Amino acid sequence: MNGRPDTRKPVCAVAKHKNAKKAVWDALSRIEIPDLTGMRVLLKPNIGRKVHKHTGINTNPEVTEAVFEFLSARFDAGYYIGDSPVTGVKSKEAFAASGHGGFLERQDIEYLDLDSRRPTRVPIADGRILEEIKVTGFIHDFDYVISIPVLKMHMHTGASLGYKNMKGLLYRREKIRFHQLHAPEAKQTYGCRELDLAIADMARVLEPDLVVCDATYAMEGMGPSAGDRRQLDTVIASTDCLAADIVALAVVKLDIDHVPHLRLIAEQTEGVTSVEDIRTIPDDIEPFKTDFAVPPTEIVIQNLMVNLLDEGSCSACQSSVYLFLKNNEGLISEYQGEHGHFNIAIGSDIEEVPADTFVIGNCAALHKERGTFLMGCPPDQTSIMEMVRKKLSDKA
């Protein structure tokens, strides 16, 4: 049989139950967790956006709560919880909106806004594209880090899982810098995007000690925020992040080749590359598997009168524009009727922009004189809608 001998294989548990707490406890009880007594333990869910719970965008709060209850019942440790959301979102507001508000005032676990302390620069030896990263100033306060991602597809990285969730330890706009790196030689050498190269470099210095992947409410299609929610009622847990990410992909019938940064991490760590290299509990995970829609390779606009100029944009702007186009067909038609066209420009690499264009996001600000500019990183779909309505009312 291919793969490493059983005694060397990392262990990954998969559990499924309508009750999220039971799924978490079943998964965690089947893997070996070290004694955390006396340690400083960080719970790092994915709470990057100000959205309601159970959307598949942020971690399910019942999963986060269950992880904490499981560990605190067994280990007398110092527990912390925190994240650094996307630019423009306040951490406390994201926690409250997503159902994690109860953690803000608890006495048995300390909430941290990971952006509230001056950052620390961490050097990266042998990085493919990065020499250092700017991370939360709390980074050296923790002995044990638990990544609690939500399983979701991602337009730029294939999927967002345990390693990708560690981007929440980056300080403020450092996350945006990952999307704006321009290294054509490295991109050609390694055959993947700069973002994947950066995540793999980050993994050299930010490796979670435990991963509890939330697939209770997952996201397929146009993730990380504009896809479709899927209720899978599943939890994947492992002390090996690469194993957890690979098994999570297997649950939605994908493999490591779907996520280029995982292939890079496997190469640099000599880690596992397939489910055959992992001891899953249970042995047979076929009953957990389901078909899952992958991200589209491009945004397809059905109305050909919409002219989308997109060069060098990140998934945040893409998602905002996509949601606007998807939900405002009537408004777009009205504008087209008045102007005969509808132009949108996003991204940092656009060279030419026609007159009377909606220029969206800070990266495209160089062309703001070519039409109507909306600042933000990213601006949300509501802001785009209001901008278009104002342009129509001004003409009237």
N, C-alpha and C positions, 0 to 999 in steps of 0.2 A: 504494500500500500504506500502511496506517495505521502509526503508530509513528514513532520517530525515524530519521533517516538512518543507514545502516549504520556510518558513521564515528563516530557519536556513541553508538552502542548499547553498553551494558556487555556484557562477554563472560562467559559462564557455561558451564563444561564439565561434562558428565555422563559418568560411566564406570561400567561394570558388570563385575564379575568375582567368581568364587567366592573368589579370594584377595584379601582386603581391602587388602593392601599394593599389589597391582597396580592395583586400582581407584583408590586414592588417587594413586599415581604417575601413572597415565594422566590423571587429571583435572587434577592440578597442572601437569603438563608442557605442557598445552594452553592455559594462561592466562599472562599476563605478570605476573610478580611482581617488584617493584622490588629493587634490590640492598640486601640487609639487612646487609651487612658492617659490623661495628662497632656495630650497633644492639642495643638490649635488647628481646628478643622474648618476648612472653608467649603460651603455648599455654593456651587456656581451654576445655577440654572440659566437658561436662556430667557432673559427678560429684556430684550433689546428694543421693543416697540410698545407704545401705549395703545394696547388693544385688549379686548375682552378675553376672558379665559376660554379654553376649549376651541380655539380657532385653528390650532395647528401652527401658529406663528411663534408663540411663547410656550415655555414649559408649562404643563398642566400643574396648577398649584397643589392638587391632591397628590401628585407624584412627589413634588418637592417636600411636602409635609410628611409623606410616608417615609421618605429617605431619612429625614431628621428623626422621626419617631423611632425608626428601627435602630439607628445608631445610638441615639441618646439613651435608649433603654438598655443598651449593652455596655457603653463606654462612658466613663466620667471624663469628658473632654471639654475643651472650650470651643464652642461652636459659633461660626460666623456665616453670614449669607450676604451675597452682593453680586452686582454685575455693573457693567458700563454700557449703557444703551447707545443706540445710534445717535449721531449728532442732531441736536434740536429737541431731543426727548430728555426729560428730567427723570432721574432714576426712581425717586419716590413715586412719581406719578405713574410710571410704567408698572411698578410693583403693585400699586393700589388698583389700577385698571385691570391688571391681568389676574386678579384674585390672590395675589401674594401680600396684600396690605396687612394682614395679621402679623406678618413677620417684622413689621416696622417698629412695633412697640413691645415685643416679647422680651421677657427677662432671661429666658433660658437659651436664647440665641441672639447674637448681636448683628443687627443690620449695618452694612457698610455701603456707602456710596463710593465705589471704587475710584471715582474721579475726584474725590474730595481731598486728597492728599497729593502733594507735589510728586511728579512721576520719578521713576527710577529707570536709568538706562542700563540695559542688559546686553553685553556683547555676545555675538554669535560667531563661534569658531567654525570655519569651513562652510559658511553659508553660501548658497548658490547665488543669491541675489541680495541678501541683507548682511550687513556687518554688525548691526545692533538694532534693538527695538526699544521703544519707550513704553514702559508698563506701569500699572498702578503702583503707587508708593507704598501700598500695603503688602507687596509681594513677599517680603521677607518675614512677615508676621505669621505665616502659615507653615505648619509642618505636613499637612495632608490636604490635598485639593481634590474635590469631587466634582467632576463635570456631569451636569444633568441636562443634556441637550434634548431638544425635541427632534424627532426624525422628520426631516423635510427635504424636499428637492431644492436645488439652488441653480439659478440660471447660469452662474459663472463658474461654479465648482462642482456641478453634478449633484451634490448633496451636502447638507450641513449636519454634522454629527459631533462626536466627542471631541475630536481635535479642533474642528472649526469653531466650536463653542468656546474654546480657550481664547479666541479673539476678544472676548469680553474682558480679559485681563489687560488688554492694551489700553493705553491712556488716551482718552478723548479722540482727537482727530487722527491719532496713529492708525486707527482702523481704516479711515478714509485713505490714508497714504498707501495702504496695501492695494487699494483699487486703482491707484494712480501711478504705480510704478511703470516705468518704460524701459525695458531692457531687451531689445529685439534679438541680440545675440544669444542671451541666456534662453529666451523663449524658443529660438530655433534649435539650440543645442539640446534642450531637454524635451522639446516637443509639447509644451503645455504653457498655459498662460502665466503671466507674472504673478497673479494672485495665488495660484497653486504653489508656485515656487516660494513665495513669501510665507504661506502657511506651513509648508514643510520646514523652512528655516526656523520659524517660530517654534515648531514642535521640538527642535533641538534643545530649547531652554524652558519651554512651558509644556510639561508632560503631566497630565492628570494622574493621580494615584488610583482613582476609582472612577468608572463611568457607569452611570445609570441612565440609559437612553430611553426617553419617554416616547413610546409609540402608541399611547392611549388615543390621542388625537394627533394624527400625523398630517403632513401636507404633500400632495402630489402635484405634478404639473409645474406651473410657473412660481415656484418658491424663490426666495424665502418668505415672501409676504403676499403674493398675488395668486397663489395656487388654490387648489380645492382641498378642503378638509376631508380626511378619511379617519373614521373611528376604527382603530385596530385593537384597542384594549390590551396592548402588548407592552412589555418592559424587557429590556436587554441589559444585563449587568456583567461587568468584568473588571478585574484589576489590571487588565491589559487593554489600553485604549484602542490599539489597532485591531485586536480581536473583536472588541465590542462594535467598532465601526463596520467591520467586514460582516459580522453576523447580522447587524441591523440592515445592511444592504441586501443580504441574502433573504431576509424576511420579505423584502419587496422585490425579490427575484432579480437583483442586480449584483454585480461583483466589483472588485477593486478597480477594474479598468474604467468604471463609470466615474470615479473620483480621482483625478490625476494626482492630487496631493497625497493621497493614501499610498499610491504606488511609489512616490518619491520617498515618503517616510519609511516604507517597508525596505527600500533599497539602503537608506542611510542607517537603519537600525538592525538590518538583517532580520526583520520581523516577519510575521506570518503574511501570507498573500491570498489565502483562500480558506473556506470553511474546513477543508480537509486538514489544515494545519492546526485546527482548534478543537478542543474537547468541549462540545456543547452539552448542556444539560437542559432538556433530555437529549439523548443521542440523535434522535430523529426530529428535526425541526420542520419537516415538510408540512405538518398540520398548521404551522404558524404562517406559512407563506401566502402571499397574495400578489396579484398583478398590480402594478403601480405605474401611473403616467409619469414619464420623465419630462424634464423641462424642454420647451420648444427651442429649436436652434436659432430662431429669430422671432421677433414680434410680427405677426401677420395682421395687416390692417385690411379689413374687408372693403371698406369704402376707399376706393383708389384716389379720391380727391384729397385724402389726407396724405400730406407729404412729410414723412418722418425722416429727419436728418440725424443720424446717430453714429458718432465716431468717438470712441474712447469713453463712453459713459459707464457708470457702475450699475449694479443691479438695483440699487436704491432708486435712482432716477428712472430707470427702465420700468420698475414696478409702479411708480407713481403715474407715469405717463400711460402705461398699459391700463391701469384701473380707471383713469380718466376717460380714455378712449372707449373702454368697455361699458362704462356706466353713463355716458353723456352723448349718446347718438343724436338725440333731438337737438341739443345745443350745438353740436358740430354741424349738423345739417343747416341749422338757422344761420350760422356764421358763413358757411359755404354759399348759402343763398345770397347773402349780402356782399361777400367779397370775391366769390368765384374760386376760392382756394382755402386751404387750411394747412399752414406750415408749422411744424414743430422742430426745434433743434435742441439736442442734448449732447453732452460730452465735451471733453477737453481737446479733441483732435480734429474738430470740424474746420475745414479750410475756407469754404465759401457758404454764405447763407443768403438766400434771396430776400428781397425787401418784404416787409409786412410778415415777419415770422415771429411766432411765440418762442422766445429763447428761454429755456427752462434750466435752472440750476446754476450754481456758482461756477462750475467748470466751463460753462459756455459763455461766461460774462464778457469775454473778449468781443463777442458779436452782438452785444446788447443794443447797439445803435441801429441794428438792422430791423428792429421791430419792437415788440413789447417784451420786456425782460422781467422774469420772476426769479428772485434770488432764493436760495435755500440749498441745503445739502442733506437730503433732497427736500424740495417743496412737496407738500402732500397733494393728493388729487383734488381736495376741496379748494386749495389755493389756486390751482390751475383753472378749475371751473369758475371761480369768482373772477379771475383775471379775464377770461373769455367773455363772461357776462358784462363786465365793466366796459370792455372794448366795444361790445355791441351797443350798450346804452349810451356810450360817448358819441357814437356815430349817429344814433337816433336823435 
